[in-house]
Amino acid sequence: MKLDTTALDSSAALIPSIGGDGVFPAAPSFDLPSCDDFDGFQKNAKETLKHAKGTTTLAFIFKEGVIVAADSRASMGGYISSQSVKKIIEINPYMLGTMAGGAADCQFWHRNLGIKCRLHELANKRRISVTGASKLLANILFSYRGMGLSIGTMIAGWDEKGPGLYYVDSEGGRLKGNRFSVGSGSPYAYGVLDNGYRFDMSVEEAAELARRAIYHATFRDGASGGVVSVYHVGPDGWKKLSGDDVGELHYKYYPVQTTPVEQEMAEAPAA
Amino acid sequence: MSIFEYNGSALVAMVGKNCFAIASDRRLGVQLQTIATDFQRVYKIHDKLYVGLSGLATDAQTLHQRLVFRHKLYQLREERDMKPETFASLVSALLYEKRFGPYFCQPVIAGLGDDDVPFICTMDCLGAKELAKDFVVSGTASESLYGACESMYKPNMEPDELFETISQALLASVDRDCLSGWGGYVLLVTPTEVQEKILKGRMD
């Protein structure tokens, strides 16, 4: 089984080796556990970590670029392990990736993608396109298919062709599109997002739509919550627009209404 | 996910000075999806006896109806209200009747007994009673609740302080649980009055 292990030693891939066919050196390999039932072992390990993609992330293209938004909760089964996880990963100053699924998997492979994008820039003297970057990631994930990686990510950026948005997952899927939402809270986010979406919105309107969509997902979905982060990717790169605590957003959208008193307090009978 | 985590719940009861407080979260969910944010988990049996039922919501509702039925029969026969200790034994017996096909509930019973001495107890789904002098917890957030109560509890608290303590313990614990929260409900009972309060909590 030949795995794509250029992640381990990315410089080795570009140094031509002397002898052999001169292009591909003997690649280093990930250590694999020596056990009888490798697939069963992987399955058990995956279940132990309980990934389940408990999160809500979304991204959409509109007139002024791409909006990317996410919640910040990490859950392990029913336990909330953190309310302050950074789920929008800055691959480089003009490209963002979102995290859904296993946190370690997403962090590692996004950083690896950032390395590959930079190497591409140095080798070709121009920035990599969003199409190219998402294809690099998708090919790596495809080669690890069935090994228990859990990644549901969106790659959003601005290149020479304008705004770009791709959805890439650990099953090896890669889709180009204008609107995506990923995670256990995505059905709720889609409801709000699809209803309020128009191509020509201003940046503030688009950011408020994204914020509202993530807020509604955190309300309904138990595995989403914490802080809504909203980023905008424009021709000059990405910029973080806001980070609002969802607990406070709820009372801002739905302020507490004092109900009229139904029962006046009466004198208690002598005990 | 286990059957006890299907709907999600958090319950806590605490004893103060001649008073007790019982608090619950308000979420009803189906695994990760939230269906309602005003679900009632604490039920009144009589003026000085309340029972909170955590676990599977349908079993909680059915068990509550059976308990109300049994208590009304008792009132007709004995012409008085049930003491909390007696009620706890009743609940325990009802749960053990279903030993080989149990109700998936963990009750928390809180009441004022003779001479208005506060009484609290909890049970597992088969009826094993656990009497406590300070606090009892139940539900998906029970581990967080144990930690919060252990650190915040002091004996002989006045009603106002007891209310503060139980509210903070509940809100802090459900903020670490995906399956419970979305508001809180606190019932504070003293010999002369009953206070019901709804807590403003994180809605995520």
Interface residues (C-beta under 8 A of the other chain):
Chain A: G54 D71 R73 S75 G77 G78 Y79 I80 Q83 S184 T218 F219 R220 D221 G222 A223 S224 G225 G226 V246 G247 H250 Y251 V256 M265 A268 A271
Chain B: M1 E5 G8 G29 Q31 L32 Q33 T34 D116 T140 D175 R176 D177 C178 L179 P191 T192 E193 K200 G201 R202 M203 D204
